[in-house]
């Protein structure tokens, strides 16, 4: 997704409601499943702070569909996006 589209999405008045819905649905906990050897494989990440809302398909037609988003901590969001810093 281009950065211009991201700015548009995050500045749209609908985004705060979508973000809140996704965080609430996730119980304000990262939804990533741990896969690192030091963690119990398959356990959900326990992080409940520094959370972001990730678009599962950043090129999808509706960036405001909460069913196409998930709650991730910044570490997991960065890993998913190849180290790119998560905005929200």
N, CA and C atoms as a LAMMPS dump frame, in Angstrom:
ITEM: TIMESTEP
0
ITEM: NUMBER OF ATOMS
264
ITEM: BOX BOUNDS ff ff ff
-5.0000000000000000e+02 5.0000000000000000e+02
-5.0000000000000000e+02 5.0000000000000000e+02
-5.0000000000000000e+02 5.0000000000000000e+02
ITEM: ATOMS id mol type element x y z
1 1 1 N 0.856 -1.162 0
2 1 2 C 0 0 0
3 1 3 C 0.903 1.225 0
4 2 1 N 0.625 2.169 -0.823
5 2 2 C 1.468 3.355 -0.877
6 2 3 C 1.298 4.169 0.39
7 3 1 N 2.326 4.951 0.722
8 3 2 C 2.241 5.736 1.937
9 3 3 C 1.139 6.792 1.828
10 4 1 N 0.85 7.296 0.614
11 4 2 C -0.24 8.246 0.45
12 4 3 C -1.58 7.617 0.822
13 5 1 N -1.779 6.367 0.427
14 5 2 C -3.037 5.698 0.781
15 5 3 C -3.097 5.461 2.289
16 6 1 N -1.966 5.104 2.888
17 6 2 C -1.958 4.91 4.333
18 6 3 C -2.321 6.205 5.049
19 7 1 N -1.759 7.312 4.615
20 7 2 C -2.085 8.589 5.249
21 7 3 C -3.571 8.87 5.133
22 8 1 N -4.135 8.605 3.974
23 8 2 C -5.553 8.834 3.772
24 8 3 C -6.384 7.966 4.714
25 9 1 N -6.031 6.693 4.82
26 9 2 C -6.781 5.776 5.688
27 9 3 C -6.708 6.239 7.135
28 10 1 N -5.495 6.499 7.62
29 10 2 C -5.328 6.85 9.032
30 10 3 C -5.887 8.224 9.371
31 11 1 N -6.054 9.092 8.396
32 11 2 C -6.628 10.409 8.639
33 11 3 C -8.137 10.45 8.417
34 12 1 N -8.717 9.361 7.919
35 12 2 C -10.142 9.3 7.669
36 12 3 C -10.885 9.193 9.012
37 13 1 N -12.002 9.889 9.168
38 13 2 C -12.735 9.839 10.439
39 13 3 C -13.287 8.454 10.79
40 14 1 N -13.347 7.539 9.839
41 14 2 C -13.82 6.178 10.142
42 14 3 C -12.762 5.337 10.837
43 15 1 N -11.461 5.66 10.635
44 15 2 C -10.392 4.792 11.125
45 15 3 C -10.394 4.599 12.643
46 16 1 N -10.561 5.636 13.472
47 16 2 C -10.542 5.391 14.917
48 16 3 C -11.571 4.365 15.377
49 17 1 N -12.755 4.364 14.782
50 17 2 C -13.774 3.377 15.149
51 17 3 C -13.39 1.97 14.732
52 18 1 N -12.826 1.84 13.536
53 18 2 C -12.372 0.524 13.063
54 18 3 C -11.257 0.021 13.973
55 19 1 N -10.3 0.895 14.262
56 19 2 C -9.172 0.52 15.116
57 19 3 C -9.668 0.049 16.481
58 20 1 N -10.59 0.803 17.078
59 20 2 C -11.119 0.436 18.392
60 20 3 C -11.854 -0.907 18.336
61 21 1 N -12.607 -1.137 17.276
62 21 2 C -13.328 -2.412 17.13
63 21 3 C -12.36 -3.595 17.058
64 22 1 N -11.283 -3.436 16.309
65 22 2 C -10.298 -4.517 16.165
66 22 3 C -9.596 -4.776 17.497
67 23 1 N -9.183 -3.72 18.186
68 23 2 C -8.53 -3.883 19.49
69 23 3 C -9.462 -4.557 20.494
70 24 1 N -10.715 -4.117 20.528
71 24 2 C -11.691 -4.699 21.451
72 24 3 C -11.926 -6.185 21.148
73 25 1 N -12.113 -6.499 19.878
74 25 2 C -12.334 -7.896 19.463
75 25 3 C -11.181 -8.788 19.909
76 26 1 N -9.953 -8.247 19.851
77 26 2 C -8.759 -9.016 20.234
78 26 3 C -8.543 -9.055 21.741
79 27 1 N -9.388 -8.384 22.487
80 27 2 C -9.206 -8.343 23.932
81 27 3 C -7.993 -7.512 24.324
82 28 1 N -7.62 -6.574 23.477
83 28 2 C -6.46 -5.7 23.707
84 28 3 C -5.196 -6.516 23.962
85 29 1 N -5.037 -7.556 23.141
86 29 2 C -3.858 -8.437 23.206
87 29 3 C -3.431 -8.783 21.786
88 30 1 N -2.124 -8.809 21.563
89 30 2 C -1.59 -9.16 20.247
90 30 3 C -2.154 -10.507 19.8
91 31 1 N -2.551 -10.595 18.547
92 31 2 C -3.138 -11.824 18.015
93 31 3 C -2.117 -12.722 17.32
94 32 1 N -0.85 -12.333 17.337
95 32 2 C 0.178 -13.157 16.689
96 32 3 C 0.383 -14.459 17.459
97 33 1 N 0.697 -15.494 16.717
98 33 2 C 1.025 -16.787 17.311
99 33 3 C 2.547 -16.911 17.333
100 34 1 N 3.091 -17.187 18.514
101 34 2 C 4.546 -17.279 18.666
102 34 3 C 5.088 -18.484 17.901
103 35 1 N 6.202 -18.271 17.235
104 35 2 C 6.843 -19.354 16.49
105 35 3 C 8.329 -19.454 16.818
106 36 1 N 8.818 -18.623 17.737
107 36 2 C 10.232 -18.638 18.081
108 36 3 C 10.53 -19.795 19.03
109 37 1 N 11.724 -20.314 18.939
110 37 2 C 12.101 -21.499 19.701
111 37 3 C 12.05 -21.291 21.208
112 38 1 N 12.312 -20.078 21.677
113 38 2 C 12.308 -19.842 23.114
114 38 3 C 10.91 -19.718 23.685
115 39 1 N 9.929 -19.561 22.84
116 39 2 C 8.543 -19.465 23.285
117 39 3 C 7.885 -20.831 23.117
118 40 1 N 6.781 -21.004 23.763
119 40 2 C 6.006 -22.217 23.537
120 40 3 C 5.376 -22.101 22.156
121 41 1 N 5.767 -22.971 21.261
122 41 2 C 5.275 -22.899 19.887
123 41 3 C 3.746 -22.939 19.861
124 42 1 N 3.159 -22.014 19.139
125 42 2 C 1.716 -22.003 18.972
126 42 3 C 0.965 -21.194 20.006
127 43 1 N 1.659 -20.649 20.994
128 43 2 C 0.992 -19.815 21.992
129 43 3 C 0.79 -18.413 21.447
130 44 1 N -0.3 -17.815 21.839
131 44 2 C -0.574 -16.437 21.432
132 44 3 C 0.365 -15.488 22.17
133 45 1 N 0.845 -14.48 21.471
134 45 2 C 1.687 -13.443 22.074
135 45 3 C 0.932 -12.837 23.261
136 46 1 N 1.631 -12.569 24.336
137 46 2 C 1 -12.052 25.552
138 46 3 C 1.032 -10.527 25.661
139 47 1 N 1.591 -9.869 24.658
140 47 2 C 1.756 -8.412 24.704
141 47 3 C 0.394 -7.712 24.706
142 48 1 N 0.209 -6.792 25.658
143 48 2 C -1.039 -6.04 25.753
144 48 3 C -0.804 -4.529 25.698
145 49 1 N 0.421 -4.128 25.406
146 49 2 C 0.749 -2.714 25.259
147 49 3 C 1.44 -2.504 23.924
148 50 1 N 1.511 -1.268 23.495
149 50 2 C 2.161 -0.903 22.23
150 50 3 C 1.546 -1.674 21.062
151 51 1 N 0.213 -1.678 21.032
152 51 2 C -0.522 -2.446 20.024
153 51 3 C -0.822 -1.604 18.781
154 52 1 N -0.866 -2.268 17.652
155 52 2 C -1.205 -1.648 16.379
156 52 3 C -2.331 -2.439 15.739
157 53 1 N -2.932 -1.869 14.726
158 53 2 C -3.931 -2.594 13.936
159 53 3 C -3.351 -2.772 12.539
160 54 1 N -3.241 -4.018 12.132
161 54 2 C -2.616 -4.383 10.866
162 54 3 C -3.674 -4.733 9.83
163 55 1 N -3.486 -4.202 8.627
164 55 2 C -4.327 -4.602 7.498
165 55 3 C -3.765 -5.905 6.947
166 56 1 N -4.531 -6.992 7.031
167 56 2 C -4.047 -8.283 6.546
168 56 3 C -3.755 -8.247 5.049
169 57 1 N -4.551 -7.506 4.303
170 57 2 C -4.316 -7.336 2.871
171 57 3 C -4.262 -5.839 2.592
172 58 1 N -3.059 -5.248 2.638
173 58 2 C -2.976 -3.797 2.498
174 58 3 C -3.441 -3.271 1.147
175 59 1 N -3.601 -4.148 0.176
176 59 2 C -4.062 -3.724 -1.147
177 59 3 C -5.532 -4.049 -1.368
178 60 1 N -6.207 -4.466 -0.314
179 60 2 C -7.607 -4.833 -0.429
180 60 3 C -8.49 -3.636 -0.754
181 61 1 N -9.698 -3.897 -1.204
182 61 2 C -10.571 -2.817 -1.664
183 61 3 C -11.165 -1.968 -0.539
184 62 1 N -11.269 -2.501 0.677
185 62 2 C -11.907 -1.748 1.76
186 62 3 C -10.996 -1.703 2.977
187 63 1 N -10.209 -0.641 3.142
188 63 2 C -9.305 -0.559 4.283
189 63 3 C -10.016 -0.362 5.616
190 64 1 N -11.341 -0.184 5.578
191 64 2 C -12.104 0.028 6.804
192 64 3 C -12.907 -1.205 7.225
193 65 1 N -12.621 -2.348 6.632
194 65 2 C -13.29 -3.595 7.01
195 65 3 C -12.542 -4.195 8.201
196 66 1 N -13.132 -4.166 9.402
197 66 2 C -12.431 -4.682 10.573
198 66 3 C -12.141 -6.184 10.491
199 67 1 N -12.881 -6.881 9.647
200 67 2 C -12.637 -8.319 9.487
201 67 3 C -11.372 -8.601 8.682
202 68 1 N -10.82 -7.57 8.068
203 68 2 C -9.585 -7.708 7.294
204 68 3 C -8.39 -7.126 8.052
205 69 1 N -8.586 -6.879 9.343
206 69 2 C -7.535 -6.311 10.188
207 69 3 C -7.328 -7.201 11.404
208 70 1 N -6.132 -7.095 11.984
209 70 2 C -5.889 -7.802 13.24
210 70 3 C -5.017 -6.948 14.134
211 71 1 N -5.086 -7.241 15.41
212 71 2 C -4.326 -6.532 16.428
213 71 3 C -2.955 -7.196 16.569
214 72 1 N -1.89 -6.41 16.405
215 72 2 C -0.528 -6.913 16.57
216 72 3 C 0.281 -5.945 17.423
217 73 1 N 1.201 -6.49 18.228
218 73 2 C 2.15 -5.617 18.91
219 73 3 C 3.132 -5.097 17.854
220 74 1 N 3.836 -4.045 18.173
221 74 2 C 4.753 -3.452 17.186
222 74 3 C 5.819 -4.445 16.73
223 75 1 N 6.282 -5.304 17.635
224 75 2 C 7.303 -6.289 17.244
225 75 3 C 6.772 -7.223 16.171
226 76 1 N 5.594 -7.778 16.372
227 76 2 C 5.034 -8.701 15.383
228 76 3 C 4.603 -7.975 14.11
229 77 1 N 4.104 -6.752 14.235
230 77 2 C 3.727 -5.99 13.047
231 77 3 C 4.972 -5.716 12.203
232 78 1 N 6.063 -5.34 12.861
233 78 2 C 7.313 -5.101 12.149
234 78 3 C 7.847 -6.355 11.476
235 79 1 N 7.747 -7.499 12.167
236 79 2 C 8.199 -8.762 11.566
237 79 3 C 7.359 -9.111 10.341
238 80 1 N 6.06 -8.909 10.438
239 80 2 C 5.173 -9.22 9.311
240 80 3 C 5.47 -8.336 8.118
241 81 1 N 5.74 -7.061 8.387
242 81 2 C 5.964 -6.093 7.318
243 81 3 C 7.44 -5.981 6.937
244 82 1 N 8.24 -6.953 7.326
245 82 2 C 9.641 -6.955 6.938
246 82 3 C 10.473 -5.87 7.583
247 83 1 N 10.148 -5.536 8.822
248 83 2 C 10.919 -4.539 9.546
249 83 3 C 10.442 -3.116 9.362
250 84 1 N 9.468 -2.91 8.479
251 84 2 C 8.925 -1.564 8.276
252 84 3 C 8.176 -1.155 9.539
253 85 1 N 8.358 0.027 9.989
254 85 2 C 7.73 0.515 11.202
255 85 3 C 6.222 0.607 11.019
256 86 1 N 5.498 0.132 12.02
257 86 2 C 4.037 0.182 11.983
258 86 3 C 3.546 1.562 12.389
259 87 1 N 2.618 2.111 11.656
260 87 2 C 2.057 3.422 11.98
261 87 3 C 0.995 3.31 13.043
262 88 1 N 0.12 2.331 12.885
263 88 2 C -1.005 2.228 13.792
264 88 3 C -1.47 0.814 13.781
